[in-house]
Amino acid sequence: MTDTTPTNSLFKTSDRTKSRNAAEKRFRIYGIIAISIGLFMLLVLASTIVLRGTSAFQQTFITLDVELLESKLDKKGNRNIDDIKKVSTFGYNPILVNAVRGSLEKNGIETSLKKKELSGIISKSAPSQLREYVLADVSSIGQTIEFRFLANGWIDGYLKGRYTRESVANSKFASAEQFDLIDELVKIGVVEKKFNLDFILGADASDQRPEASGIGVAVVGSFYMMLVVLLLSLPLGVAASVYLEEFAKKNLFTDLIEITISNLAAVPSIVFGILGLAVFINYVNLPQSTPLVGGLVLTLMTLPTIIISTRASLKSVPPSIRDAALGIGASKMQMVFHHVLPLAAPGIFTGTIIGMAQALGESAPLLLIGMIGYIATNMPANISEGLLAPNSAMPAQIYEWAKRADPAFVERAWGGIIILLIFLLTMNTLAVVLRRKFERRW
């Protein structure tokens, strides 16, 4: 009698199956480990940026009652604006020193600091701030008015923990005696740290006034550059994509165009900066360091990304949509613009915004066209000035601060990174929202 009992059972796991299951389990563990390492490094990066950059949004201020002496500011006493303008910022320094001494006497604080050391606790931007106030309102001369001035960068660094009395023992910029005086002024509320809105809205300052530096003008420069990129790259990119995907015949010429676009997407950004320098500045003679030139350079860099993403979106539209439109008598142009493009819009918007976000963080192309190192002190008055007046951009401003020796500028570089990341996260979030809003699943 033949034995028909099966040698293998479905309910019994073979050695080969056990080995395969173990390999799958190990692979899952490796994936979890890789994701954990990536999240950990992202957490380290984010926490480092936040911890080092948030202090840039706070600044030390000194509140003083300043007597605007007529004998110093208007010796003739006729309130003639032309005569008052002759008093330079150096003429306002004694007034500030008197205000500091008056505050000390009022609060019963004694100090051995000399005149220069007393003025050294206030930012070098204070005389200019005082002069602008007087020129704007000459009737204030002869009055005692309360002002809030920025403290010197070294004083601000001391209160933020960057400097100690030991670290300034041999420094010519600050002294332990000044720090002692600041401690007394902090106790009575004359010196305090507050939120610094001027960092977000202000302009860059010289190496001697890090405490007065702001990124606001650079933000406006980036805005105008992105405006140029949007107005040029979106229509050009979409038009090129529609032609290549829907109208162009497949031949050697279109194959070369597609290969060129793919290669351009991988070209280092600094190459586009060299191209912009050669074409837009040296050949076309456009003004250097302007958002218009920066926008044109970034448009060249962004176009390949937009074309590739737009073509992918057009390909994702089912062929049945095209066939149905053509079947009911629509022309090819109507089929593309009435049916295909609206359905591909989510992917087009997403690719455009991601391409612009990538361009927003680029600094290498801006280096070649002179936007790094340029200090713009005023906000542009109109769109024409915003496009054609020399300016900087957020990544260029951050780079400029990071290479300066003063730790106060490095602090501002970290703060600028936070603002830049907020812009990038906003743009990426907008891309996700638009995609979810208009996306259709087939």
LUMMIVEX-513102 format. One line per field, with one value per residue (C-alpha): residue in three letters; chain; z, x, y. Coordinates in steps of 0.05 Angstrom, whole numbers. Layout:
N
code: ALA;...;
unit: A;...;
w: Z;...;
u: X;...;
v: Y;...;
END
This chain:
442
code: MET;THR;ASP;THR;THR;PRO;THR;ASN;SER;LEU;PHE;LYS;THR;SER;ASP;ARG;THR;LYS;SER;ARG;ASN;ALA;ALA;GLU;LYS;ARG;PHE;ARG;ILE;TYR;GLY;ILE;ILE;ALA;ILE;SER;ILE;GLY;LEU;PHE;MET;LEU;LEU;VAL;LEU;ALA;SER;THR;ILE;VAL;LEU;ARG;GLY;THR;SER;ALA;PHE;GLN;GLN;THR;PHE;ILE;THR;LEU;ASP;VAL;GLU;LEU;LEU;GLU;SER;LYS;LEU;ASP;LYS;LYS;GLY;ASN;ARG;ASN;ILE;ASP;ASP;ILE;LYS;LYS;VAL;SER;THR;PHE;GLY;TYR;ASN;PRO;ILE;LEU;VAL;ASN;ALA;VAL;ARG;GLY;SER;LEU;GLU;LYS;ASN;GLY;ILE;GLU;THR;SER;LEU;LYS;LYS;LYS;GLU;LEU;SER;GLY;ILE;ILE;SER;LYS;SER;ALA;PRO;SER;GLN;LEU;ARG;GLU;TYR;VAL;LEU;ALA;ASP;VAL;SER;SER;ILE;GLY;GLN;THR;ILE;GLU;PHE;ARG;PHE;LEU;ALA;ASN;GLY;TRP;ILE;ASP;GLY;TYR;LEU;LYS;GLY;ARG;TYR;THR;ARG;GLU;SER;VAL;ALA;ASN;SER;LYS;PHE;ALA;SER;ALA;GLU;GLN;PHE;ASP;LEU;ILE;ASP;GLU;LEU;VAL;LYS;ILE;GLY;VAL;VAL;GLU;LYS;LYS;PHE;ASN;LEU;ASP;PHE;ILE;LEU;GLY;ALA;ASP;ALA;SER;ASP;GLN;ARG;PRO;GLU;ALA;SER;GLY;ILE;GLY;VAL;ALA;VAL;VAL;GLY;SER;PHE;TYR;MET;MET;LEU;VAL;VAL;LEU;LEU;LEU;SER;LEU;PRO;LEU;GLY;VAL;ALA;ALA;SER;VAL;TYR;LEU;GLU;GLU;PHE;ALA;LYS;LYS;ASN;LEU;PHE;THR;ASP;LEU;ILE;GLU;ILE;THR;ILE;SER;ASN;LEU;ALA;ALA;VAL;PRO;SER;ILE;VAL;PHE;GLY;ILE;LEU;GLY;LEU;ALA;VAL;PHE;ILE;ASN;TYR;VAL;ASN;LEU;PRO;GLN;SER;THR;PRO;LEU;VAL;GLY;GLY;LEU;VAL;LEU;THR;LEU;MET;THR;LEU;PRO;THR;ILE;ILE;ILE;SER;THR;ARG;ALA;SER;LEU;LYS;SER;VAL;PRO;PRO;SER;ILE;ARG;ASP;ALA;ALA;LEU;GLY;ILE;GLY;ALA;SER;LYS;MET;GLN;MET;VAL;PHE;HIS;HIS;VAL;LEU;PRO;LEU;ALA;ALA;PRO;GLY;ILE;PHE;THR;GLY;THR;ILE;ILE;GLY;MET;ALA;GLN;ALA;LEU;GLY;GLU;SER;ALA;PRO;LEU;LEU;LEU;ILE;GLY;MET;ILE;GLY;TYR;ILE;ALA;THR;ASN;MET;PRO;ALA;ASN;ILE;SER;GLU;GLY;LEU;LEU;ALA;PRO;ASN;SER;ALA;MET;PRO;ALA;GLN;ILE;TYR;GLU;TRP;ALA;LYS;ARG;ALA;ASP;PRO;ALA;PHE;VAL;GLU;ARG;ALA;TRP;GLY;GLY;ILE;ILE;ILE;LEU;LEU;ILE;PHE;LEU;LEU;THR;MET;ASN;THR;LEU;ALA;VAL;VAL;LEU;ARG;ARG;LYS;PHE;GLU;ARG;ARG;TRP;
unit: A;A;A;A;A;A;A;A;A;A;A;A;A;A;A;A;A;A;A;A;A;A;A;A;A;A;A;A;A;A;A;A;A;A;A;A;A;A;A;A;A;A;A;A;A;A;A;A;A;A;A;A;A;A;A;A;A;A;A;A;A;A;A;A;A;A;A;A;A;A;A;A;A;A;A;A;A;A;A;A;A;A;A;A;A;A;A;A;A;A;A;A;A;A;A;A;A;A;A;A;A;A;A;A;A;A;A;A;A;A;A;A;A;A;A;A;A;A;A;A;A;A;A;A;A;A;A;A;A;A;A;A;A;A;A;A;A;A;A;A;A;A;A;A;A;A;A;A;A;A;A;A;A;A;A;A;A;A;A;A;A;A;A;A;A;A;A;A;A;A;A;A;A;A;A;A;A;A;A;A;A;A;A;A;A;A;A;A;A;A;A;A;A;A;A;A;A;A;A;A;A;A;A;A;A;A;A;A;A;A;A;A;A;A;A;A;A;A;A;A;A;A;A;A;A;A;A;A;A;A;A;A;A;A;A;A;A;A;A;A;A;A;A;A;A;A;A;A;A;A;A;A;A;A;A;A;A;A;A;A;A;A;A;A;A;A;A;A;A;A;A;A;A;A;A;A;A;A;A;A;A;A;A;A;A;A;A;A;A;A;A;A;A;A;A;A;A;A;A;A;A;A;A;A;A;A;A;A;A;A;A;A;A;A;A;A;A;A;A;A;A;A;A;A;A;A;A;A;A;A;A;A;A;A;A;A;A;A;A;A;A;A;A;A;A;A;A;A;A;A;A;A;A;A;A;A;A;A;A;A;A;A;A;A;A;A;A;A;A;A;A;A;A;A;A;A;A;A;A;A;A;A;A;A;A;A;A;A;A;A;A;A;A;A;A;A;A;A;A;A;A;A;A;A;A;A;A;A;A;A;A;A;A;A;A;A;A;A;A;A;A;A;A;A;A;A;A;A;A;A;A;A;A;A;A;A;A;A;A;A;A;A;
w: 0;-21;33;7;69;45;67;73;107;95;170;180;166;127;141;76;95;164;133;85;142;184;126;118;192;191;131;168;228;182;153;222;243;181;191;265;248;196;245;299;253;232;305;320;261;279;353;336;290;341;401;365;325;372;410;347;356;424;433;492;497;541;561;574;586;536;542;472;490;449;460;424;369;352;374;337;367;303;290;220;191;149;211;251;195;202;269;252;290;329;358;390;428;487;493;499;551;592;588;615;671;688;692;739;784;785;810;856;818;821;769;752;677;633;579;523;564;582;509;493;526;474;401;350;315;373;351;282;312;355;297;253;308;317;242;236;293;307;359;405;416;487;514;553;517;534;481;475;444;424;471;443;413;468;522;488;482;556;575;527;556;498;539;610;651;640;564;559;605;547;501;475;460;529;602;666;695;639;654;728;709;663;720;761;704;692;765;760;691;650;610;588;533;487;423;365;308;271;259;217;183;183;139;146;183;182;219;276;289;290;340;288;232;203;147;125;62;41;49;2;-47;-45;-56;-119;-145;-133;-168;-230;-226;-220;-278;-325;-306;-299;-368;-403;-367;-378;-452;-465;-429;-466;-533;-519;-489;-532;-599;-615;-659;-630;-669;-658;-647;-591;-560;-557;-525;-472;-457;-452;-403;-359;-360;-343;-281;-255;-271;-208;-192;-195;-270;-279;-241;-290;-348;-317;-307;-379;-412;-370;-340;-389;-454;-441;-391;-339;-271;-225;-157;-175;-161;-235;-254;-195;-217;-288;-265;-218;-274;-317;-259;-243;-313;-321;-255;-274;-344;-317;-263;-312;-363;-309;-290;-363;-370;-308;-342;-370;-447;-444;-426;-490;-531;-503;-517;-588;-598;-584;-635;-593;-628;-601;-572;-537;-511;-480;-449;-430;-403;-396;-365;-312;-291;-289;-251;-181;-205;-243;-182;-137;-184;-193;-118;-102;-157;-130;-59;-84;-119;-56;-17;-70;-56;-106;-168;-129;-112;-186;-199;-139;-92;-36;4;-20;37;20;74;51;30;-44;-54;-113;-158;-208;-153;-122;-187;-212;-149;-121;-63;-28;-15;46;31;9;72;116;80;91;165;175;148;194;255;307;343;341;265;271;318;265;212;252;261;186;174;217;175;110;135;152;81;53;98;79;5;12;54;0;-51;-10;1;-73;-93;-43;-63;-138;-141;-174;-166;-225;
u: 0;28;38;5;19;49;120;108;48;19;14;88;138;198;269;271;207;236;299;259;215;276;308;244;242;315;300;243;288;341;287;264;335;348;285;302;372;344;292;345;391;332;315;388;389;323;340;409;378;324;371;423;376;320;365;370;297;312;356;381;353;372;318;344;315;353;357;362;407;396;468;491;439;417;468;435;367;329;306;332;334;396;435;411;433;504;509;536;524;588;555;501;551;559;484;480;535;499;436;472;503;436;404;460;453;378;383;442;491;565;616;688;677;700;662;683;667;599;582;608;550;503;500;536;469;442;470;441;373;374;394;338;287;311;311;241;216;260;210;235;301;306;261;276;248;251;286;298;366;399;455;524;533;583;534;479;527;542;469;459;518;567;617;642;685;743;734;739;798;843;789;787;713;685;707;686;669;618;587;582;546;499;481;461;420;385;363;329;298;338;369;325;318;258;231;269;221;275;312;254;238;305;366;437;487;562;612;612;537;517;461;427;428;363;341;278;307;337;269;240;297;280;207;220;267;213;163;207;217;142;123;175;186;113;87;152;157;84;86;149;120;54;89;137;84;23;44;117;132;178;243;317;308;257;299;358;314;291;361;385;329;346;420;405;366;430;477;507;472;537;541;476;508;566;516;477;540;562;494;452;507;566;526;456;486;431;448;489;464;390;332;315;381;377;307;329;386;341;290;341;357;284;258;284;252;185;187;202;148;97;109;101;35;11;30;-10;-75;-108;-108;-183;-193;-158;-195;-262;-250;-227;-285;-338;-307;-258;-195;-128;-119;-186;-171;-106;-130;-200;-187;-114;-84;-139;-130;-54;-57;-42;24;42;30;68;128;129;127;180;224;215;229;294;312;295;350;405;464;516;485;477;551;569;521;543;484;528;562;518;486;418;398;328;265;247;195;159;160;208;259;248;267;322;355;414;393;410;371;360;411;462;450;457;522;549;533;562;630;638;680;634;591;532;530;535;475;437;457;422;361;360;360;298;262;286;261;193;188;208;160;104;117;121;57;23;45;15;-50;-58;-44;-94;-146;-144;-120;-164;-152;-164;
v: 0;68;122;187;230;297;309;385;418;487;495;482;538;514;536;575;613;628;655;699;725;740;779;819;835;858;902;935;947;978;1024;1045;1058;1100;1141;1151;1176;1223;1251;1257;1297;1341;1353;1371;1420;1452;1459;1488;1540;1559;1561;1604;1647;1667;1715;1758;1776;1807;1868;1909;1980;2039;2089;2159;2228;2271;2346;2375;2433;2495;2516;2453;2444;2515;2566;2623;2605;2620;2548;2552;2482;2496;2518;2458;2411;2436;2400;2331;2267;2280;2342;2298;2254;2303;2307;2231;2230;2283;2241;2180;2220;2251;2182;2158;2219;2213;2141;2152;2109;2127;2107;2121;2113;2169;2206;2159;2097;2124;2137;2068;2033;2063;2042;2084;2091;2133;2201;2191;2171;2234;2279;2252;2265;2337;2351;2324;2368;2429;2453;2398;2435;2460;2405;2342;2281;2207;2165;2091;2075;2010;1988;1975;1905;1886;1906;1866;1807;1811;1808;1749;1711;1719;1759;1758;1805;1758;1756;1832;1840;1862;1888;1960;1956;1940;1935;1901;1969;1980;1912;1931;1995;1957;1910;1970;2000;1933;1932;2000;1985;2035;1978;1920;1869;1875;1846;1878;1891;1930;1864;1840;1907;1943;1946;1921;1964;1974;1930;1981;1975;1902;1916;1960;1909;1883;1837;1874;1907;1840;1808;1860;1846;1771;1787;1827;1772;1719;1764;1766;1690;1677;1724;1694;1622;1601;1621;1602;1535;1517;1538;1498;1437;1440;1445;1388;1342;1356;1387;1371;1311;1259;1265;1275;1350;1343;1287;1335;1388;1339;1315;1388;1406;1346;1365;1438;1415;1384;1442;1476;1541;1582;1566;1604;1662;1663;1662;1720;1760;1750;1761;1807;1852;1851;1845;1874;1925;1916;1949;1905;1881;1892;1844;1846;1814;1766;1747;1734;1690;1651;1644;1609;1563;1548;1536;1464;1444;1475;1444;1374;1377;1407;1352;1300;1331;1332;1259;1241;1263;1199;1193;1180;1254;1274;1223;1243;1317;1304;1255;1308;1356;1397;1422;1402;1471;1467;1398;1422;1488;1467;1397;1376;1439;1448;1375;1382;1448;1418;1388;1451;1495;1448;1445;1520;1535;1483;1511;1581;1557;1527;1592;1632;1598;1604;1649;1625;1658;1723;1723;1730;1788;1829;1821;1795;1849;1905;1944;1975;2024;2043;2008;2017;2071;2038;1976;2008;2023;1955;1921;1968;1995;1956;1911;1846;1782;1739;1684;1736;1776;1714;1696;1767;1765;1696;1716;1776;1768;1800;1746;1795;1787;1711;1714;1753;1703;1649;1694;1707;1631;1626;1679;1645;1577;1608;1633;1565;1527;1575;1564;1488;1487;1528;1477;1420;1457;1474;1402;1375;1426;1414;1342;1289;1215;1169;
END
